[in-house]
Amino acid sequence: MDTLQILGTRLKALRNERRLYQRELGELIGVTQRHYQKIEKGEINISALTLCTLARYFEVSTDYLLGLSEERKPCGTAL
């Protein structure tokens, strides 16, 4: 699985855990629902700023979103 697919899969899982709609996440990052759907499908790359926004929103690390780590906690989070 490539990085965009991993990102999309993890975003979808996090969104479902919080029972959110794609439209709500699209609004958070300033894109349409359709554009956000393409992110979850791994069809569209996102900017570093958008990645950081999503990581902060879900309280996970950017490395987790990108599949570079299985650790969800962002840096600087207390154990």
N, CA, C and O atoms as a GROMACS GRO file, in nm:
protein
  316
    1MET      N    1   0.085  -0.118   0.000
    1MET     CA    2   0.000   0.000   0.000
    1MET      C    3   0.090   0.124   0.000
    1MET      O    4   0.184   0.132   0.079
    2ASP      N    5   0.062   0.219  -0.086
    2ASP     CA    6   0.145   0.339  -0.091
    2ASP      C    7   0.101   0.441   0.014
    2ASP      O    8  -0.004   0.425   0.077
    3THR      N    9   0.178   0.544   0.031
    3THR     CA   10   0.157   0.643   0.137
    3THR      C   11   0.021   0.710   0.126
    3THR      O   12  -0.045   0.730   0.228
    4LEU      N   13  -0.022   0.747   0.005
    4LEU     CA   14  -0.152   0.813  -0.009
    4LEU      C   15  -0.267   0.720   0.031
    4LEU      O   16  -0.365   0.765   0.089
    5GLN      N   17  -0.255   0.593   0.000
    5GLN     CA   18  -0.358   0.497   0.038
    5GLN      C   19  -0.360   0.476   0.190
    5GLN      O   20  -0.467   0.467   0.250
    6ILE      N   21  -0.242   0.470   0.250
    6ILE     CA   22  -0.234   0.457   0.396
    6ILE      C   23  -0.297   0.579   0.463
    6ILE      O   24  -0.376   0.566   0.556
    7LEU      N   25  -0.261   0.697   0.414
    7LEU     CA   26  -0.318   0.821   0.468
    7LEU      C   27  -0.470   0.817   0.459
    7LEU      O   28  -0.539   0.846   0.557
    8GLY      N   29  -0.523   0.782   0.343
    8GLY     CA   30  -0.667   0.777   0.324
    8GLY      C   31  -0.735   0.677   0.416
    8GLY      O   32  -0.839   0.705   0.473
    9THR      N   33  -0.674   0.560   0.428
    9THR     CA   34  -0.730   0.455   0.514
    9THR      C   35  -0.733   0.500   0.660
    9THR      O   36  -0.831   0.478   0.731
   10ARG      N   37  -0.625   0.562   0.704
   10ARG     CA   38  -0.619   0.605   0.844
   10ARG      C   39  -0.713   0.722   0.871
   10ARG      O   40  -0.774   0.729   0.978
   11LEU      N   41  -0.724   0.814   0.776
   11LEU     CA   42  -0.817   0.926   0.793
   11LEU      C   43  -0.961   0.874   0.801
   11LEU      O   44  -1.039   0.921   0.883
   12LYS      N   45  -0.994   0.779   0.716
   12LYS     CA   46  -1.129   0.724   0.717
   12LYS      C   47  -1.158   0.655   0.850
   12LYS      O   48  -1.266   0.672   0.907
   13ALA      N   49  -1.063   0.578   0.900
   13ALA     CA   50  -1.082   0.510   1.028
   13ALA      C   51  -1.100   0.610   1.142
   13ALA      O   52  -1.188   0.593   1.227
   14LEU      N   53  -1.017   0.714   1.145
   14LEU     CA   54  -1.028   0.815   1.250
   14LEU      C   55  -1.160   0.890   1.240
   14LEU      O   56  -1.224   0.919   1.341
   15ARG      N   57  -1.201   0.921   1.118
   15ARG     CA   58  -1.328   0.991   1.097
   15ARG      C   59  -1.444   0.904   1.146
   15ARG      O   60  -1.534   0.953   1.213
   16ASN      N   61  -1.441   0.776   1.113
   16ASN     CA   62  -1.547   0.685   1.156
   16ASN      C   63  -1.550   0.667   1.307
   16ASN      O   64  -1.658   0.655   1.366
   17GLU      N   65  -1.432   0.664   1.370
   17GLU     CA   66  -1.427   0.653   1.517
   17GLU      C   67  -1.501   0.768   1.583
   17GLU      O   68  -1.564   0.751   1.687
   18ARG      N   69  -1.492   0.886   1.523
   18ARG     CA   70  -1.558   1.004   1.579
   18ARG      C   71  -1.697   1.028   1.521
   18ARG      O   72  -1.763   1.127   1.552
   19ARG      N   73  -1.739   0.937   1.436
   19ARG     CA   74  -1.872   0.946   1.372
   19ARG      C   75  -1.893   1.080   1.302
   19ARG      O   76  -1.993   1.149   1.322
   20LEU      N   77  -1.796   1.114   1.219
   20LEU     CA   78  -1.801   1.238   1.143
   20LEU      C   79  -1.833   1.208   0.997
   20LEU      O   80  -1.809   1.098   0.948
   21TYR      N   81  -1.887   1.308   0.929
   21TYR     CA   82  -1.911   1.298   0.786
   21TYR      C   83  -1.791   1.353   0.709
   21TYR      O   84  -1.716   1.436   0.760
   22GLN      N   85  -1.775   1.305   0.588
   22GLN     CA   86  -1.668   1.357   0.503
   22GLN      C   87  -1.684   1.507   0.482
   22GLN      O   88  -1.584   1.580   0.476
   23ARG      N   89  -1.807   1.553   0.470
   23ARG     CA   90  -1.834   1.695   0.452
   23ARG      C   91  -1.775   1.778   0.567
   23ARG      O   92  -1.720   1.886   0.544
   24GLU      N   93  -1.786   1.727   0.690
   24GLU     CA   94  -1.734   1.799   0.806
   24GLU      C   95  -1.582   1.812   0.802
   24GLU      O   96  -1.527   1.917   0.833
   25LEU      N   97  -1.514   1.704   0.761
   25LEU     CA   98  -1.368   1.711   0.751
   25LEU      C   99  -1.327   1.799   0.635
   25LEU      O  100  -1.227   1.870   0.644
   26GLY      N  101  -1.402   1.794   0.527
   26GLY     CA  102  -1.375   1.883   0.414
   26GLY      C  103  -1.384   2.029   0.455
   26GLY      O  104  -1.299   2.110   0.417
   27GLU      N  105  -1.486   2.062   0.533
   27GLU     CA  106  -1.500   2.200   0.581
   27GLU      C  107  -1.382   2.239   0.670
   27GLU      O  108  -1.334   2.352   0.663
   28LEU      N  109  -1.337   2.146   0.752
   28LEU     CA  110  -1.223   2.174   0.841
   28LEU      C  111  -1.099   2.214   0.763
   28LEU      O  112  -1.026   2.304   0.805
   29ILE      N  113  -1.075   2.148   0.650
   29ILE     CA  114  -0.954   2.177   0.574
   29ILE      C  115  -0.980   2.264   0.452
   29ILE      O  116  -0.888   2.292   0.374
   30GLY      N  117  -1.104   2.308   0.435
   30GLY     CA  118  -1.136   2.403   0.329
   30GLY      C  119  -1.150   2.345   0.190
   30GLY      O  120  -1.113   2.409   0.092
   31VAL      N  121  -1.203   2.223   0.182
   31VAL     CA  122  -1.226   2.160   0.051
   31VAL      C  123  -1.369   2.107   0.046
   31VAL      O  124  -1.436   2.098   0.148
   32THR      N  125  -1.414   2.071  -0.073
   32THR     CA  126  -1.546   2.014  -0.089
   32THR      C  127  -1.548   1.870  -0.038
   32THR      O  128  -1.444   1.808  -0.017
   33GLN      N  129  -1.669   1.819  -0.018
   33GLN     CA  130  -1.684   1.679   0.023
   33GLN      C  131  -1.622   1.587  -0.081
   33GLN      O  132  -1.556   1.490  -0.046
   34ARG      N  133  -1.644   1.615  -0.208
   34ARG     CA  134  -1.589   1.532  -0.316
   34ARG      C  135  -1.437   1.530  -0.311
   34ARG      O  136  -1.375   1.424  -0.328
   35HIS      N  137  -1.376   1.646  -0.289
   35HIS     CA  138  -1.230   1.654  -0.281
   35HIS      C  139  -1.181   1.570  -0.162
   35HIS      O  140  -1.083   1.497  -0.174
   36TYR      N  141  -1.250   1.582  -0.048
   36TYR     CA  142  -1.211   1.504   0.068
   36TYR      C  143  -1.226   1.354   0.042
   36TYR      O  144  -1.144   1.275   0.087
   37GLN      N  145  -1.332   1.315  -0.031
   37GLN     CA  146  -1.350   1.174  -0.067
   37GLN      C  147  -1.228   1.122  -0.143
   37GLN      O  148  -1.182   1.010  -0.120
   38LYS      N  149  -1.177   1.204  -0.233
   38LYS     CA  150  -1.059   1.164  -0.311
   38LYS      C  151  -0.936   1.150  -0.222
   38LYS      O  152  -0.850   1.066  -0.249
   39ILE      N  153  -0.926   1.230  -0.117
   39ILE     CA  154  -0.815   1.216  -0.023
   39ILE      C  155  -0.825   1.080   0.046
   39ILE      O  156  -0.726   1.007   0.055
   40GLU      N  157  -0.945   1.045   0.094
   40GLU     CA  158  -0.963   0.916   0.161
   40GLU      C  159  -0.940   0.798   0.067
   40GLU      O  160  -0.901   0.690   0.112
   41LYS      N  161  -0.965   0.816  -0.060
   41LYS     CA  162  -0.941   0.709  -0.157
   41LYS      C  163  -0.795   0.701  -0.200
   41LYS      O  164  -0.757   0.610  -0.274
   42GLY      N  165  -0.712   0.795  -0.153
   42GLY     CA  166  -0.571   0.794  -0.190
   42GLY      C  167  -0.545   0.846  -0.329
   42GLY      O  168  -0.442   0.815  -0.389
   43GLU      N  169  -0.637   0.927  -0.382
   43GLU     CA  170  -0.624   0.978  -0.518
   43GLU      C  171  -0.560   1.117  -0.522
   43GLU      O  172  -0.513   1.161  -0.627
   44ILE      N  173  -0.560   1.187  -0.409
   44ILE     CA  174  -0.511   1.326  -0.406
   44ILE      C  175  -0.411   1.342  -0.293
   44ILE      O  176  -0.433   1.296  -0.181
   45ASN      N  177  -0.302   1.408  -0.322
   45ASN     CA  178  -0.202   1.443  -0.221
   45ASN      C  179  -0.250   1.566  -0.145
   45ASN      O  180  -0.327   1.646  -0.199
   46ILE      N  181  -0.206   1.583  -0.022
   46ILE     CA  182  -0.243   1.701   0.056
   46ILE      C  183  -0.116   1.776   0.096
   46ILE      O  184  -0.007   1.720   0.098
   47SER      N  185  -0.133   1.902   0.128
   47SER     CA  186  -0.019   1.985   0.168
   47SER      C  187   0.025   1.948   0.310
   47SER      O  188  -0.048   1.885   0.386
   48ALA      N  189   0.145   1.989   0.343
   48ALA     CA  190   0.199   1.966   0.477
   48ALA      C  191   0.113   2.037   0.582
   48ALA      O  192   0.092   1.985   0.691
   49LEU      N  193   0.063   2.155   0.549
   49LEU     CA  194  -0.021   2.228   0.644
   49LEU      C  195  -0.153   2.156   0.668
   49LEU      O  196  -0.202   2.151   0.781
   50THR      N  197  -0.209   2.100   0.564
   50THR     CA  198  -0.333   2.024   0.579
   50THR      C  199  -0.308   1.898   0.661
   50THR      O  200  -0.389   1.863   0.747
   51LEU      N  201  -0.196   1.832   0.636
   51LEU     CA  202  -0.160   1.714   0.713
   51LEU      C  203  -0.149   1.748   0.861
   51LEU      O  204  -0.199   1.674   0.946
   52CYS      N  205  -0.085   1.859   0.892
   52CYS     CA  206  -0.071   1.902   1.031
   52CYS      C  207  -0.206   1.937   1.093
   52CYS      O  208  -0.231   1.904   1.209
   53THR      N  209  -0.291   2.002   1.018
   53THR     CA  210  -0.425   2.035   1.067
   53THR      C  211  -0.503   1.909   1.104
   53THR      O  212  -0.565   1.903   1.210
   54LEU      N  213  -0.498   1.810   1.017
   54LEU     CA  214  -0.569   1.685   1.044
   54LEU      C  215  -0.507   1.610   1.162
   54LEU      O  216  -0.580   1.554   1.244
   55ALA      N  217  -0.377   1.610   1.172
   55ALA     CA  218  -0.310   1.543   1.284
   55ALA      C  219  -0.349   1.609   1.417
   55ALA      O  220  -0.378   1.540   1.514
   56ARG      N  221  -0.349   1.741   1.419
   56ARG     CA  222  -0.391   1.812   1.541
   56ARG      C  223  -0.537   1.783   1.573
   56ARG      O  224  -0.571   1.759   1.689
   57TYR      N  225  -0.622   1.785   1.473
   57TYR     CA  226  -0.765   1.761   1.494
   57TYR      C  227  -0.790   1.623   1.555
   57TYR      O  228  -0.867   1.609   1.649
   58PHE      N  229  -0.723   1.523   1.501
   58PHE     CA  230  -0.742   1.386   1.548
   58PHE      C  231  -0.650   1.350   1.664
   58PHE      O  232  -0.658   1.239   1.718
   59GLU      N  233  -0.563   1.442   1.702
   59GLU     CA  234  -0.469   1.421   1.813
   59GLU      C  235  -0.381   1.298   1.790
   59GLU      O  236  -0.363   1.213   1.878
   60VAL      N  237  -0.326   1.291   1.668
   60VAL     CA  238  -0.232   1.185   1.632
   60VAL      C  239  -0.109   1.249   1.569
   60VAL      O  240  -0.110   1.368   1.538
   61SER      N  241  -0.005   1.172   1.551
   61SER     CA  242   0.115   1.224   1.486
   61SER      C  243   0.100   1.222   1.334
   61SER      O  244   0.024   1.142   1.279
   62THR      N  245   0.172   1.309   1.269
   62THR     CA  246   0.174   1.306   1.122
   62THR      C  247   0.237   1.176   1.074
   62THR      O  248   0.196   1.122   0.970
   63ASP      N  249   0.334   1.125   1.147
   63ASP     CA  250   0.395   0.997   1.111
   63ASP      C  251   0.291   0.885   1.112
   63ASP      O  252   0.293   0.797   1.026
   64TYR      N  253   0.200   0.888   1.207
   64TYR     CA  254   0.094   0.788   1.212
   64TYR      C  255   0.006   0.800   1.088
   64TYR      O  256  -0.024   0.699   1.023
   65LEU      N  257  -0.036   0.922   1.054
   65LEU     CA  258  -0.122   0.941   0.938
   65LEU      C  259  -0.055   0.892   0.809
   65LEU      O  260  -0.122   0.839   0.720
   66LEU      N  261   0.076   0.910   0.799
   66LEU     CA  262   0.149   0.872   0.679
   66LEU      C  263   0.192   0.726   0.677
   66LEU      O  264   0.249   0.679   0.578
   67GLY      N  265   0.167   0.653   0.786
   67GLY     CA  266   0.205   0.512   0.792
   67GLY      C  267   0.350   0.489   0.828
   67GLY      O  268   0.402   0.379   0.809
   68LEU      N  269   0.416   0.592   0.879
   68LEU     CA  270   0.556   0.580   0.918
   68LEU      C  271   0.571   0.528   1.060
   68LEU      O  272   0.681   0.491   1.102
   69SER      N  273   0.460   0.527   1.134
   69SER     CA  274   0.462   0.482   1.272
   69SER      C  275   0.325   0.424   1.305
   69SER      O  276   0.224   0.465   1.248
   70GLU      N  277   0.323   0.331   1.396
   70GLU     CA  278   0.196   0.278   1.447
   70GLU      C  279   0.155   0.353   1.574
   70GLU      O  280   0.043   0.335   1.622
   71GLU      N  281   0.243   0.436   1.626
   71GLU     CA  282   0.217   0.515   1.747
   71GLU      C  283   0.128   0.633   1.711
   71GLU      O  284   0.164   0.715   1.626
   72ARG      N  285   0.013   0.640   1.775
   72ARG     CA  286  -0.081   0.749   1.745
   72ARG      C  287  -0.046   0.880   1.812
   72ARG      O  288  -0.074   0.986   1.757
   73LYS      N  289   0.014   0.875   1.929
   73LYS     CA  290   0.036   0.998   2.006
   73LYS      C  291   0.129   1.094   1.934
   73LYS      O  292   0.234   1.053   1.885
   74PRO      N  293   0.091   1.223   1.928
   74PRO     CA  294   0.180   1.322   1.868
   74PRO      C  295   0.299   1.349   1.959
   74PRO      O  296   0.294   1.320   2.078
   75CYS      N  297   0.405   1.402   1.902
   75CYS     CA  298   0.523   1.438   1.980
   75CYS      C  299   0.485   1.537   2.089
   75CYS      O  300   0.399   1.624   2.069
   76GLY      N  301   0.548   1.524   2.203
   76GLY     CA  302   0.523   1.618   2.312
   76GLY      C  303   0.403   1.582   2.396
   76GLY      O  304   0.366   1.656   2.487
   77THR      N  305   0.341   1.468   2.368
   77THR     CA  306   0.224   1.426   2.445
   77THR      C  307   0.273   1.347   2.566
   77THR      O  308   0.361   1.262   2.556
   78ALA      N  309   0.215   1.378   2.679
   78ALA     CA  310   0.252   1.308   2.802
   78ALA      C  311   0.209   1.162   2.794
   78ALA      O  312   0.108   1.129   2.731
   79LEU      N  313   0.286   1.076   2.859
   79LEU     CA  314   0.253   0.933   2.859
   79LEU      C  315   0.144   0.912   2.954
   79LEU      O  316   0.098   0.799   2.972
   0.00000   0.00000   0.00000
